[in-house]
Each structure stands twice: as C-alpha cells, then as structure tokens.
Amino acid sequence: MRQMFELIILCVIALAVGYWATLWLMGRRNDVLHGHFVQTDAREPQAEPSPAGPVSRADTLQALLTSIEQDLKNAAQL
C-alpha cells in the first residue's frame, strides 16, 4: 500500500516537472518563474458580433448537419 502511494506521488511530481519543462521550452519563462500567466494586450482586435445578431443554436446545428451530409456525399463518391 505504501509503495503505491509513493508511486502516485512520484508520478504527480514527474507530471509537474514535465509541465514546467514544456512551458520553459515553449518560451513561457515568465509563467514558469512567477507561476502566473502573462496577460494579452488589450489592444488586440476583439471579435465583433455579426451584424445579423446572435446565431441561434438551431441554425448552428443545421449548418453542422449540412456540412456533415456534404462530407458524406464526397466520401461516397471516392
């Protein structure tokens, strides 16, 4: 039982070190050193809502269904 607990603790530490190393290699050194994520600039362009207003869930699902049907037709022709 004790060996299993030690193994779990070792795995958690290994995951933390792996995450730290990944951030370090990706160039996110401020995140690694200070433990908080860098905020993005507020000057970046924000996504603007469409002029037609919000899209309903039914419209989104219908568009997805149409896309899937078209993909299936294309796959059947191959």
FENJO-V494160 format. One line per field, one symbol per residue. burial: # if it has 9 or more other ideal C-beta (glycine too) atoms within 8 Angstrom, else .. Layout:
# FENJO-V494160
burial: ???
This chain:
# FENJO-V494160
burial: ...................#..##...#..##...........................#..................
